[in-house]
Amino acid sequence: MRFKLAVAAMLAFGMAASGGVAMANGARRGAKISHGEWEGKWSDGDDSGGYGAGSVQGIYVLRFSGYINGTGTNPSAPVTGLAILNFDGNGNVTGTETTNTLLNSGSGTGVVCSGALAGTSSPNYTVNADGSGSATLQLTLNSGSNAACGTSPINNDFNFVIVSERRLAVSSSDNTGTWSGDALSQNDY
């Protein structure tokens, strides 16, 4: 009985493993990806000679965390945030952003800042042939924002790498602070 169970388990494992390899090889050859009811064409750079602005298109939700440069007794304040980014596929991105910042870790004082993201020139994002890219944006704070949010507009530049058709790894580091996160596509949902 144990022998039959062991053989059945090995056959099931082998079929699952070979199916995964076949799917991966099929997806690689034809750049066709199928998962459940969703099926679509994904250009991973193999067919067109590299990535470009059109490789990042549609709405992405960015979740990030890090530190911003503070003042006084708290020179580095923790920050978390969310942004909705709309990439047009032609090098332009706009969106909205909301951050939560702990301004003074001793008193626990925090502030929520939000506003609109837009570029100061066109195009305002680029994608290199290897899938790396950058965006140059400014955050215009909503009217009535807490003075601790800063003076609008605020430079909001970041770098990214295309991880998959639906995910970007994103980071930023400049004189205002450093943060990183992931942007997930809302396309086809």
QUIBELZI-V694721 format. One record per helix or strand. SS is the DSSP state (~ for helix, > for strand). FROM is the first residue (numbers start at 1). TO is the last residue. If there is no record, write none. Layout:
ss-><SS/SS>
from-><FROM/FROM>
to-><TO/TO>
This chain:
ss-><~/>/>/~/>/>/>/>/>/>/>/~/>/>/>/>>
from-><2/32/38/53/57/76/93/109/125/132/138/147/154/158/167/177>
to-><30/35/41/55/69/88/104/118/127/135/141/149/155/164/174/185>
